[in-house]
Amino acid sequence: MHAVNRRAARVAARCLVVPLAVAPLLFAAQPAFAHTDLVTGSPAEAASESRPPQTIKLTFSDEMTSRYAKVALTAPDGEQGAAGAPQVTGRTVTLPVKPGLPAGSYTVGYRVVSADGHPVTGSYRFTVEEAAPAPAPTPTPTQTPTLTRTPDASRTDDASSTPDPPLPVVAIAGGLFLLAAAGVSVAVTRRRRTRHGS
């Protein structure tokens, strides 16, 4: 009777030793089989933003592969709000956003592949209360007005008209004329005197 009990106890002990030895291995292997998840998003899911964000940042639980990182932002009017391709830095994927987007409900969609080859797909929404302000217009340079000379109505530009001589020329010509007239008068007077004297 005692021999049977001892044998049963040994069998039971062996049955307990094997699971207890394998249990640590199972717990250690769990992280290797864990799925990659989205940890945080900026803007966050169901968040209400006062203005449209400049970037969308998604942080995952594992390192991401830049080659297979796909992120899209859909605006309220159905247009794509991304301003370029997503950039991957470690576990974070950043998507640039177009300026001037309207207010309303936005949808962030993503499909990424972690470093261990596990694909992750999902989406969420957030709300923008106010539209982005319109960009200020670029000031145009002002030009300095050029002064234009207007022709004098009192003057005529007829090429056939003879311009008036300057005043000093008129005075000199008049003086020469008077001297010549005086010389002629003196010559005539002398000639008359010589005739009467003879």
Phi, psi and chi 1 to 4 in degrees:
 res  aa     phi    psi   chi1   chi2   chi3   chi4
   1 MET       -  -44.7 -175.3   71.2 -179.6      -
   2 HIS   -67.4  -33.4  -67.3  -71.9      -      -
   3 ALA   -66.2  -36.4      -      -      -      -
   4 VAL   -67.2  -40.1  174.4      -      -      -
   5 ASN   -67.1  -38.6  -69.6  -25.4      -      -
   6 ARG   -64.6  -40.8  -72.6  178.4 -178.4  175.7
   7 ARG   -65.2  -41.1 -172.0  176.6  -65.0  174.6
   8 ALA   -65.1  -36.8      -      -      -      -
   9 ALA   -67.3  -39.7      -      -      -      -
  10 ARG   -63.8  -42.1  -70.9  176.0 -177.1  175.5
  11 VAL   -63.0  -42.0  172.5      -      -      -
  12 ALA   -64.7  -40.0      -      -      -      -
  13 ALA   -64.7  -40.8      -      -      -      -
  14 ARG   -63.7  -38.5  -70.6  176.1 -177.8  174.7
  15 CYS   -65.8  -29.1  -67.4      -      -      -
  16 LEU   -83.8  -31.9  -69.3  174.6      -      -
  17 VAL   -66.4  -40.6  168.2      -      -      -
  18 VAL   -63.9  -49.8  174.0      -      -      -
  19 PRO   -62.2  -38.3  -24.6   35.6      -      -
  20 LEU   -66.6  -32.5  -69.9  176.3      -      -
  21 ALA   -75.3  -31.8      -      -      -      -
  22 VAL   -83.1  -24.5  175.0      -      -      -
  23 ALA   -57.9  -47.0      -      -      -      -
  24 PRO   -59.7  -35.5  -24.3   35.4      -      -
  25 LEU   -65.3  -38.4  -62.0  176.9      -      -
  26 LEU   -66.5  -42.7  -66.7  176.1      -      -
  27 PHE   -66.9  -35.9  -76.9  107.8      -      -
  28 ALA   -70.4  -27.6      -      -      -      -
  29 ALA   -85.1  -11.7      -      -      -      -
  30 GLN   -61.5  -42.9  -81.4 -173.9   -5.8      -
  31 PRO   -61.7  -30.6  -25.5   35.3      -      -
  32 ALA   -67.4  -29.6      -      -      -      -
  33 PHE   -97.5    1.6  -65.7  101.9      -      -
  34 ALA   -71.5  145.3      -      -      -      -
  35 HIS   -82.7  149.5  -66.6  -66.6      -      -
  36 THR   -78.4  133.6  -57.7      -      -      -
  37 ASP  -127.8  158.8  -66.0  -37.8      -      -
  38 LEU   -77.5  120.9  176.1   64.3      -      -
  39 VAL   -86.9  -54.4  177.5      -      -      -
  40 THR  -141.2  154.9   58.2      -      -      -
  41 GLY  -133.1  144.3      -      -      -      -
  42 SER  -133.9  112.1  177.3      -      -      -
  43 PRO   -62.8  154.1  -19.8   32.6      -      -
  44 ALA   -78.9  166.2      -      -      -      -
  45 GLU   -62.7  133.8 -177.2  176.5    2.4      -
  46 ALA    66.2   15.8      -      -      -      -
  47 ALA   -75.6  156.1      -      -      -      -
  48 SER  -118.8  110.8 -180.0      -      -      -
  49 GLU  -100.2  143.9  -58.1  -72.3  -36.1      -
  50 SER   -73.2  -33.9   59.3      -      -      -
  51 ARG  -134.3  157.8  -63.9  -70.5  177.8   85.8
  52 PRO   -60.7  139.8  -23.4   33.5      -      -
  53 PRO   -73.2  158.6   28.9  -35.1      -      -
  54 GLN   -85.2  -26.4  -63.5 -178.8   -7.6      -
  55 THR  -143.7  157.3   58.5      -      -      -
  56 ILE  -111.1  124.4  -57.6  -65.9      -      -
  57 LYS  -118.6  123.1  -69.5 -173.5  177.5 -178.7
  58 LEU  -118.1  126.2  -54.6  178.3      -      -
  59 THR  -113.7  127.1  -57.9      -      -      -
  60 PHE  -108.5  170.5  -63.5   87.4      -      -
  61 SER   -79.0  -14.3   57.5      -      -      -
  62 ASP  -130.5  167.7  -67.8  -36.3      -      -
  63 GLU   -63.5  142.2  -61.7  -75.8  -30.4      -
  64 MET  -102.7  158.3  -67.0  -70.1  105.9      -
  65 THR  -103.1  119.2  -56.9      -      -      -
  66 SER   -64.0  -28.6   58.5      -      -      -
  67 ARG   -66.7  -31.3 -177.9  177.3  179.6 -178.1
  68 TYR  -113.3   20.2  -59.3  105.3      -      -
  69 ALA   -86.9  116.7      -      -      -      -
  70 LYS  -124.1  120.3  -55.0  -65.9 -178.5 -176.9
  71 VAL  -134.2  136.1 -179.0      -      -      -
  72 ALA  -131.9  147.0      -      -      -      -
  73 LEU  -123.8  120.8  177.1   65.2      -      -
  74 THR  -105.3  123.1  -55.8      -      -      -
  75 ALA   -77.7  168.7      -      -      -      -
  76 PRO   -59.9  -30.0  -24.4   33.4      -      -
  77 ASP   -86.4    6.8   54.3    3.3      -      -
  78 GLY    89.1   -5.5      -      -      -      -
  79 GLU   -79.6  155.9  -62.9  -67.3  -30.1      -
  80 GLN   -78.4  131.7  -67.4  -61.0  -45.5      -
  81 GLY   -99.4    2.4      -      -      -      -
  82 ALA   -76.5  140.7      -      -      -      -
  83 ALA  -102.8    6.2      -      -      -      -
  84 GLY   172.6 -171.2      -      -      -      -
  85 ALA   -80.3  150.5      -      -      -      -
  86 PRO   -69.3  147.9   23.6  -32.2      -      -
  87 GLN  -112.6  135.6  -56.5  -64.7  -37.4      -
  88 VAL  -108.9  128.8  176.4      -      -      -
  89 THR  -133.4   97.9  -55.0      -      -      -
  90 GLY    67.5 -116.1      -      -      -      -
  91 ARG   -95.4    0.9  -61.8 -174.3  -62.4  117.1
  92 THR  -109.6  135.6  -57.4      -      -      -
  93 VAL  -116.7  125.4 -178.3      -      -      -
  94 THR  -116.2  129.7  -56.0      -      -      -
  95 LEU  -116.0  120.7 -179.5   70.9      -      -
  96 PRO   -71.6  146.7   24.9  -32.3      -      -
  97 VAL  -115.2  142.3  177.2      -      -      -
  98 LYS   -65.3  146.9  -66.5  178.8 -178.4  178.2
  99 PRO   -80.3  158.8   28.1  -33.6      -      -
 100 GLY    76.7   27.4      -      -      -      -
 101 LEU   -79.2  153.4  -67.1  177.0      -      -
 102 PRO   -81.1  172.0   29.9  -35.1      -      -
 103 ALA   -80.3  159.8      -      -      -      -
 104 GLY   136.0 -161.7      -      -      -      -
 105 SER   -95.2  129.7  177.4      -      -      -
 106 TYR  -113.0  149.3  -74.3   79.0      -      -
 107 THR  -120.6  127.7  -58.3      -      -      -
 108 VAL  -104.2  120.4  178.2      -      -      -
 109 GLY  -117.2  141.1      -      -      -      -
 110 TYR  -143.2  147.7   57.5   88.2      -      -
 111 ARG  -145.5  108.8  177.9  177.5  175.5   81.6
 112 VAL  -127.1  163.6  -63.9      -      -      -
 113 VAL  -125.2  125.9  177.2      -      -      -
 114 SER   -74.9  172.5   60.9      -      -      -
 115 ALA   -63.6  -26.8      -      -      -      -
 116 ASP   -87.3    6.8   60.4   -0.6      -      -
 117 GLY    89.8    8.6      -      -      -      -
 118 HIS   -87.8  121.4 -178.8   72.8      -      -
 119 PRO   -77.9  143.8   28.1  -32.7      -      -
 120 VAL  -128.8  125.5 -178.0      -      -      -
 121 THR  -129.8  139.1  -55.8      -      -      -
 122 GLY  -176.6  179.0      -      -      -      -
 123 SER  -159.9  159.2   64.2      -      -      -
 124 TYR  -157.1  172.9   68.4   88.2      -      -
 125 ARG  -126.6  154.0  -66.6 -168.1  174.6 -164.8
 126 PHE  -144.8  168.0   67.0   89.6      -      -
 127 THR  -121.9  142.0  -55.7      -      -      -
 128 VAL  -113.0  125.6  173.0      -      -      -
 129 GLU   -78.2  -41.9  -59.9  -64.0  -25.4      -
 130 GLU  -124.7  147.7  -62.1 -179.9    8.8      -
 131 ALA   -72.5  158.7      -      -      -      -
 132 ALA   -68.9  141.6      -      -      -      -
 133 PRO   -65.0  145.0   24.0  -32.8      -      -
 134 ALA   -69.2  142.1      -      -      -      -
 135 PRO   -64.0  142.6   22.9  -32.3      -      -
 136 ALA   -66.9  139.2      -      -      -      -
 137 PRO   -66.4  144.9   24.3  -33.1      -      -
 138 THR   -76.2  123.6  -55.4      -      -      -
 139 PRO   -66.6  138.4   23.8  -32.7      -      -
 140 THR   -90.5  137.6   56.7      -      -      -
 141 PRO   -66.5  136.3   23.3  -32.3      -      -
 142 THR   -84.9  138.5   57.6      -      -      -
 143 GLN   -98.3  138.4  -64.3 -178.1   -7.9      -
 144 THR   -74.5  124.6  -56.0      -      -      -
 145 PRO   -66.1  138.9   23.2  -32.2      -      -
 146 THR   -89.6  137.6   56.3      -      -      -
 147 LEU   -82.3  128.3  -62.1  177.5      -      -
 148 THR  -110.4  134.9   56.9      -      -      -
 149 ARG   -84.0  126.3  -60.9 -179.6   62.8 -177.8
 150 THR   -94.2  136.3   57.0      -      -      -
 151 PRO   -66.6  144.4   23.6  -32.2      -      -
 152 ASP   -76.1  127.1 -169.2   -5.2      -      -
 153 ALA   -68.2  -23.3      -      -      -      -
 154 SER   -77.0  -13.5   61.3      -      -      -
 155 ARG  -102.8  146.7  -65.1 -176.1  178.7 -179.6
 156 THR  -111.2  137.0   58.7      -      -      -
 157 ASP   -98.2   24.8  -64.9  -29.6      -      -
 158 ASP   -70.0  123.5 -171.0    3.2      -      -
 159 ALA   -69.2  -22.8      -      -      -      -
 160 SER   -77.8  -19.5   61.4      -      -      -
 161 SER   -75.0  141.3   61.0      -      -      -
 162 THR   -90.6  128.1  -56.5      -      -      -
 163 PRO   -70.9  148.7   24.6  -33.0      -      -
 164 ASP   -67.8  137.0  -64.1  -27.9      -      -
 165 PRO   -68.3  155.9   25.3  -33.1      -      -
 166 PRO   -64.1  156.4  -19.5   29.2      -      -
 167 LEU   -62.7  -41.8 -174.5   59.7      -      -
 168 PRO   -62.5  -35.6  -24.9   35.1      -      -
 169 VAL   -64.5  -39.7  175.5      -      -      -
 170 VAL   -64.1  -40.8  174.5      -      -      -
 171 ALA   -65.1  -42.6      -      -      -      -
 172 ILE   -65.4  -43.5  -67.1  173.4      -      -
 173 ALA   -62.2  -39.8      -      -      -      -
 174 GLY   -65.3  -38.8      -      -      -      -
 175 GLY   -65.5  -42.3      -      -      -      -
 176 LEU   -62.9  -38.7  -67.1  175.3      -      -
 177 PHE   -63.0  -42.4  177.7   77.2      -      -
 178 LEU   -65.7  -39.0  -67.9  176.1      -      -
 179 LEU   -64.2  -41.3  -71.8  175.3      -      -
 180 ALA   -64.4  -39.8      -      -      -      -
 181 ALA   -65.5  -38.6      -      -      -      -
 182 ALA   -65.6  -39.8      -      -      -      -
 183 GLY   -63.6  -40.2      -      -      -      -
 184 VAL   -64.8  -41.3  170.8      -      -      -
 185 SER   -64.5  -39.7  176.2      -      -      -
 186 VAL   -66.3  -41.2  170.5      -      -      -
 187 ALA   -63.4  -42.2      -      -      -      -
 188 VAL   -64.1  -40.9  170.9      -      -      -
 189 THR   -64.6  -41.4  -56.8      -      -      -
 190 ARG   -65.1  -40.9  -74.3  180.0  179.3  178.9
 191 ARG   -64.8  -38.6 -172.4  173.2  -66.3  177.2
 192 ARG   -65.5  -38.8  -71.7  179.5  179.2  177.2
 193 ARG   -67.6  -39.0  -72.9  179.0 -179.9  176.7
 194 THR   -66.3  -33.9   54.6      -      -      -
 195 ARG   -68.1  -45.2  -74.5 -179.4 -178.8  179.0
 196 HIS   -68.8  -31.0  -70.9  -69.3      -      -
 197 GLY   -71.6  -30.9      -      -      -      -
 198 SER   -80.3      -   58.7      -      -      -
